[in-house]
Amino acid sequence: MKQKWPILIFSALLTAFIVLAGIWGNAQFQQLPSGGVLTAQQAAKGIAPDGWRQEAPGQWHFTFTAGEDLSSLTLCVTNTAAPLETERLTDLARSGELYALDVTPGETVELVFACRRSPQTWLMSSAFADRAFRFRTLTQLITLTAFVTMGVVVLALYHYKHQPELGYFLLYLVIMSAWALMVFFFPAIRSGPLQLVLRSFFAFTVLASALLAAGLLGMELPRSGRGLLGLIAGCAVFFLLGMNDSPPLRVGVLAAGMFFCLYLLMAAVKAGYEGAGLMLLPCAVTTGFRIWALLPGLDSPFFVESVPFYLLRCSRLYDLPFAIGCMVFVCRRFALLFDRTEQLARELDARVAERTKELTAETDARKSMMLNIFHDLRSPLFAVSNGLETLESAPEALPALLPALRQRVEFLRRLTEDLFLAAKLEQKQLLLNEDRAALNEEAAAVCAACQSEADQKGVALCLSADVLLPVWGDSVRLQQILQNLVTNAIHYTPAGGSIHVVCRAEGGTACVSVQDTGCGIAPEDQGAVFDRYFHTSADKKHDSTGLGLTIAQELARLHHGEITLQSEVGRGSIFTLRLPLLNIEEYSSLRFYRKTRN
């Protein structure tokens, strides 16, 4: 926040400096008092008559004496005044703004104008008038070209991107272009309706500036209902007051509107609106220059407008800084959007490449898995086929072949069931019969069922299930998870080894750990343990389908849990099932309710 104060203070000081510098600079130019002598040196620089006398309602008089070295004069008149005595005046190019004034050195000249307030006129030599107004025409064309060019660019952007802020900017540029055109083609308008139109442009410009600043900053303007009516009413009141005939009221309202726009941008910079500073400083410059254009309307004796200030006011150059600042802001926004689009395109390309790589790896894994499945299907089928052929020739060999045949058929059954379950899990077609269950009791049931298999292999199976672990899940699937973990441990634990199944609670998690003293899993293989058809590289001969751990992990995730692994080569592995733990009191009351019903 402290870093934003300098730009806010600098903007306010910049506006104040421009206003004070304009007042001071204008005061450096001489004024010709009524009854004074106009010299050729003064006429060569242009001078403003000061001290008009109102001798009748709406009629103003000014007298001066032509210097001895004065040969020809040009009189410049604004559109607020009309000459009454035209014997000495010749309209130049029928502009209504410039008149050739016939004077004789040493004579006293009287100017009479019809005007509501003190006329704004300037006396200058013909050579100075020619240079000055050529320069004004050039600056007017530059300003008009700038506004039209920016308008075409914004119109093109709006054609492809219908954003409200671009519409506000386009409206602002249309108003500025129309104003510049009207001042260029009609420098002096004395028709009442056309004068009202010309005067209305300043109020329109101030309103459009405020709307443009709010729109570009993303401030939500009402579009319907009472909010829209209030906005329209506020704009109408401001416009009417800005068109008022009272000079102090009109200047005060228009200045308040300009300072309100400046305040909006300052508030936006303070609030951290991105890019607001790009418009704040140009707005401060334009606001200061626009105050220059308003000061002559006060008809105040401390500010009698000089010729250079009048030419600057007519050229509309002072409106360019704010328009250029807004254009830079819009270009910056679209540049950022373009950069963001390029970044998203790069991210999308990277994601597509990554996904393509994943799909390729998945396809290769499927091919490998299918080859392994075909291999494991072929071996028991060959064994069964050879056994049947043996029985055809030697039926008495049935007792000896029957255990091996049963083992192979059992393997085929388990492989088929695992493949079917894995396919259902992949297609998300497995439905759980969820209910409250005790995970420690499920572990005890699984260990009891696997005890005979462990005894046959000579492996000690130990259980610690004294802690109540209430969970929410499908009892059958929970036992299937634990059975896969215990069976996997038995397969990879050599005779004489041991398996410890431990039930415990860790915070809000129910944990069942299956620790074996088998060969362990190499670090490079641990990341693929839960992949389909995985067999540890340390295993040379196995009777598992390779799908048990994959199925167990998928079922654990369906229960909002997971299976973690800790393993060390030569020291065994620890597989831990972790599930969300339920409230024990709620679980106990539910079991009591079920027992009483039964």
N, C-alpha and C positions, 0 to 999 in steps of 0.2 A: 504494500500500500504506500509506503514511504517513497518508493521509486516513481509513483504516478503523480505525486504532488508537483514536481518541477515542471512537467509538461502542462499541467493545469494552470499553474501560476504564470508560466511563460506565455500561454495562449491569451490569458486575460490582459497581461501587460502588453502583449503585441498589439491587441486591438486598441487599447488605450493609447499606445505610442503612435499608431497610425493615425488615429483621430486627432491627437494633439499636434502631430507633425503636419497634418493637413491644414489645421487652423493656422499654425505658425507659418507654414509655407505660403498659404494664400495671403496672409497679412504682409508678406514681403513685396507684393506687387502693389504699385501705386493706384490710387483712385483719383478721379478727376472731380473736384468739388463743384457744385453748381456755381456758375459765375466765374470759374477759373479759366485759365488760358491753356489750351491744348497745343503742345509743341510737336514738331515733327519727330523728335526723339521718343516722346511718349507714344505717338501713333505707330511708330515702327515696332513697338513691343506689344501694343494692344492695351487698352485701359478701360476700366469700368466707371461710368458716371455714378457719382454718389451725391445724394442730397436732393432727390426729386421732391417737387412741391405739388401737393394735391390742391388745385385751385377750384375744382368742381367735383361732384361725385363721379368717380370712375375716370377722372381726367388728370393726367400728371404732366408737369412741365419741368424742363431742364434747359438751362442756358449755359453756353460757354463761348469763349472768344478764340477764334482760329489764330494760331501763331503765324508770324511773318513768313516762316519757312515751310508752311504747310501748303501742299498743292492739291492732294486728292485724299478723300476719306472713304472708308467702307464702314457701314453701320450694321452690326449683327444684333438681331432681335429674337428673343425666345418666343415660343408660341403662346405665351400668356399675355402678350402685349400687342396692340395694333396701332400703327401710326395714324394720326388724325390729319396732320398737315403734310401732304405728300409733294408740295411743289419742288422741294429740294431733293426729294428721294426718287431714285430709279431702281425698281426691283430687278435684281440680278438673276437672270435665268428663271424668273418667275418662281423662285423658291419660297418667297415669303419670309426668309430668314436673313438674307443679305441684301443690303441696299447701298447703292452708290450715293454719297452725300456731297452735293455741290457746295463748296465753301469758297470764300474769298479771304485771303490773308488779312487779318486785322478786324474782320467783321464779327459781330455777335450773332450766334446761331441759337435758335430756340427749337427744342424738340418737344412735341406734344404727342402723348400716347393715351389710348384708352385701355385701362387695365384695372382690375379689382384691387391690386396692391402695387407697391413700388415696382416699376418695370425692371426687367433684367436685360440690359443692353451693353454693348461694347463698341468702342470706337477704335479703329485701327487703320493703318495705311493699306492701300490696295495690294502692294507687294506682300506685306505680312499676312493679309487675309488669304491671298492665293496660296502661300506656303502652308499656313496653319490648316486651312480646310482641305487641302490635298492630303496632308498628314492625317487629318481626322478620317477622311474617306478610306485611306489605306488601313488604319487601325480598325475601322468599322468592318471592312472586308475581312481582315484577319480574324476578328472576333466571330463574325458570322460564319466564316469557313470552319472555325474550330467547333462551334456549336453544331453546325450541320454534320460535320464529320463524326463527332461523338454520337450524334443522334442516329446516323446510319449504322454505326457499329453496335449501339445498344439495340436498335431495331432488329439487326441480324441475330444478336444474342437472344432477344425476346422471341423471335420467330422459332428458334430451335429449343428454347427453354422458357416456358411461360411462368416466370417467377414474378410475384407482385412487386418486389423492389425494383426489378427492371422496368416495370410499367411506370412506377413513380419517377424513375430517372428519365424515362422517355418523355413523360409529361413535362418534367422540368425543362428538358432541352428544347421541347417544342415551344414552350412559353418564352424561353430566352431567345430562340431563333426568331419567333414572330416579333418580339419586342425589338430586336436588332434590325430586322427588316423594316419595321414601321419607322424607326428613327432614321434609317438610312434613306428611305424613299420620301419620307414626309418630315423633314427637319423642323418645319414650322407649321403647325395645324391650328387654325383658328376657328374651325367648325366645332360647335358645342359637343355633339355626340362623339366625334372623333377624338376630341380632347379628353372626354371621359374614358374612352377606350384606352388612350395612351396612359392616362393616370392610373388606370386599373392594373396595368402590368406590374407596377412595383408591388402592390398588395398580393397579386397572384404569385409573383416570384418568391416573396417571403413565405407565403403559405406552402408553396411547392418545395421550398428548401427544407422546412420543418418536416413535411411528410416524407421527403426523400431521405432525410437523416434517420427518421424513425424506421422507414422501410428497409434501408440498407443494413441497419443494425439488428434487424429481425424482431423489432417490437411489434406485438400483435395489435393491429388497428381494428376497431369494430367494423363488421361488415353487415350487420343486421340488427334489428331491434332498437332499443333505447340508446344503446351505445352509438350506433350509426347516426341516429337522429341528433344526439348530443354533439357528435363531431361535426355534422353538417351545420347545426345551429351555431356552434362556436366559430367555425370558419366564416359563416355568413356575417356574424357580428363583427369579427375582425376585419372582413373585407369592407363592410359599410363604414366602420370607423376609419379605416385606412383611406377611404375616398372622401372623407369629410372636408368641408371647405375651410374649417378652422386650422390654420397652419400648425399651431402648437399641438393640437389633438392629433392631427394626421401624422406629424413627424414622431410624436411620442408613441403612438400605437405601432407604427411601422418599426421603430427602433426596438420596442418591446418584443415584437415578433422575431426580429433578427437575434436579439439577445436570448430569447427562448430557444431558438435553434442551437445557438452556441452552448447554452446550458444543457440541452439534451446530449450533445456530444461530450461535454465535460463529465456529465453523470455516467455516460457509457464508458468513458475511459476509466473513471473511478471504479465502476462496477466490473471492469475487466473484460469488456467486449473486445473481441479480437479484431484488430485493424481499425478501431475507432480513432486512434491517433492520426491515421492517414487522412481523415476528414477534418479533424479538429483544427489543426494549424492552418490549412487553406480556408476553412470557415472563418477563423479569426481574422485572416487577412482580408477576405471579402467583406466581412462585417465592418471592419474599419473603413474600407473604401466606400461602402454603401452609406455610411454616416456622412462622408464627404458629400455624396449626392443628395442627402436629405437636408443638409444645413442651409443651402440657399432657399429652401421652402419656408424657413422660419421668418424670412424677411427681417433679419436682425442686423443692426448696424455693426456688430462686431464681426460679421462674415459677409462681406460683399464679394461675390464670386468673381475671380479673375478669369482671363481668357484661357490659360492652360487648364484650369480646373473644369471649365465648361467643355472644352474639347475632350477631356478625359471622361466626363460624365456622358457625353454623347457617344463615345466609342464603345461603351459597355465592357471595356477591358477588365474593370474591377470585378466582374462576375465570373471571370475565367478561373481564378484560383480554386474556388469551391467546386466548380464543375470538373476541373482536372483532378482534384483530390478524390471526388466521388468516382471518377473514371478509373483512377489508380486502385481504389478500394475494390471496385467490381472486377478489374483485371486480376488483382491479387486473389480474390475469392475463386475465380474460375481457374486460375493457375494452381491454387491449392487443390481444387477439385480434380483437375487434370492429373496432378501428382498423385493424389489419392487413388484415382482410377488406375494409373500405371502401377502403383503399389499393389492394389487389389488384383490387377492382372498378373503381376509377378507371383503374388501369393497363390492365386488360382492355378497358375502354371505349375508352381511347386507342389501344390496339393494334388493336381492331376498326375504329375510325375510320380509322387509318392504313392497315390492310390493305384496307379498302373503297376508300380513295383510291387505293391502289396497283392494286387490281383494276380500278377505273374507268379509271385511266391506261393500264393494260395493255390493257384492252378497246379504248380509243380508239386506242392504238398499233397494235393488231392490225387495226382497221378501216382506219386510215391505210395500214398496210403492205399490206393486201389491195388497197386502191385503187391504190397504187403498182404492185403486182405486175400487176394487171389492165391498168394503163396500159402497163407495159413489155411485157406479153404481146401487147397489141393492136397496138402499133406494128410489131414485126417480122412479125406475122401479116398485117397490112395490106400491108406491103412485099412479102412472099412472094406474097400473093394478087394484088397488082397486077402483080408480075413474071410470074406464070403467065398472067394475062390478056393481058399484052403478048406473051408467047411464043406464045400461041394465034393471035394475029393476025400476028405478025412473028417467026417462028422464027429468022430470021437475027440477031436481037438477043441470042441466048443468050450469046455470048462477052462482050458488054458487061455483061449483067445477072448473070452467074454469080458474080463476086466479091462483089457486094452481097448476093445471095441466101445465099451461103455464110456471110457475116458475120452476117446476121440469124439464120440457123439455128444458128450456133455460139453466139450470144448466148442463144437459147432453150435450147439444151442446157445451157450453164453456169448459167442461171437455174434450170432444173429440178433440176439436180444440187445446187446450193446450197440450194434450198428443201427438198429431200429430206434433205440432211445436217443442216440446221438443225432439221428436225422430229425426226430421230433423236437429236440432241444434247439437245433439249428433253425428250424422253421417256426420256432416259438409256438408250438402246438401242444406243449405239455401243460396240463392243468393240475394244480396242486389241491389236495383235499386238506386245507389248512385248519389247524385247531391247536389248542394249547397242548404242549408235550414237555416231558422231562428229558432233557438231552442225556443226563447221566443214566437214566433207565434205558434209553435206547442204546447207549454204549454197552451197558451190561448185557442186554439181549444179544447184541452182535457178537460180543466176546464169547458168550455161551455157545452160539451157533458155530463159531470158528474154532472152538477149543479142540475138537477132534482133528481138524486139519492140521493145527499146530502140533498136536501130540504125534500125529503120524510122521511129521517131518523132524520131530525132536527139538522143537522150539518152545521155550517157556513163554506163555502168554499171561501177563499180570495185569490186573485191573484195579484202579483206585477211583471209585465212583461214589464216595460218601457225600459229596456236595450236591445239593439240589440245584439243578440248572433248568429252570422253566423257560421255554422258548415258544415261539409261534411258528408252526410249520406242519408239513405233511409227515406223519410218523413213518410211513413206508419209505418215503424218499430220504428222510433223515437216516434211517437204518441203512439204506442203500449207499449213502455217502460214507458212513463209518465202515460198512462192510468192505467197500472198495479200498479204503485206507488200510484196514487191518489185513485184508487178503494180499494187498500189494506188499505190505511189510513181511508177511509170511513167505511170499514168493522170493523175496530178495534177502532173506535172513538165512544163513547156513545153519545146519544142524548144530545144536549146542548153544545157539544164540538165544536171545531173549527179546521180547516185545513188551513195552510198558504203555498201557493206555491210562492216561491221567485226566480226570475231569476237575475243572477249577473255574472260578469266576474272577475276572479281571475288570474291575470297575463295573461298567454296564454291559460287559461282553461275556457270553458263555463260551468256554474254551474246552475242547477235547483234543489232547495231544496223543499221537501215536508215534512212539519212539522205538526204533529197531537198532539192532547191532549188525546190520548188513554191510554190504560193500560200500555204501555211500554213493553220492552223485558228484561227478566232477563239476567244478565251477562253470565250465563252458557249456555244460548240459543243463544246468539248473534253470536257465531261462526258458527251456523248451519242455520242461517236465510235464506241463499241463497241455501240451500240444497233442493233437490226435496221432495215435499210433506211435507214441514215443516209447523207445526202449533204451535204457541206459547203456552207454558204450561198454560199461564193465560187465554187462550181462552176456553170457555166451549161449545160454540155453534157458528158455522161458516157456511158461505155459499160460501167459496172460494175453489178453486180446490187444493190449496197448491203448484201450479206450477208457479204462477205469478211472484214471485220474482226471481225464478231460470231462467225463460225465460228472464226477464228484464235484469238480470246480463249478461247472455250469449249474448244478443243482444247488450248491451253496449260494451262488449269486442270486438264484431265484428266491432264496430265503433271506435275501439282503445281508448275506455274509460272505466269507471268503475262506480259502485254504491257503495257509502260508507254509513255507518250507525252510528248514535249516538242515544243512547236510555237510559232512566232511568225509572225504574219501578215506576208506578204511575204518571209519568209526561209526558209520550208520547215518540215519536220517531221522528228522522229526517233522511230521506233517501235523499241522494244527488247524482244526476247524473252529472258526470264530463266527458266532451268531449273536444278534441282539438279545439281551437278557430281559425277561419279563419281571414284573413285580411279584415277589414270592407270596405275599399275602393274598393278592388277587388270584394267583394260581391255586393256592391251598383252599380258598373258599370255593372255587369252582369245582375242585375235585371232591370236596365234602358234599356239595350240592348234587354232583353226579352219583355219588355212592348212596345218598339218601333216596334218590329217585329209583335207583336199581334195587 
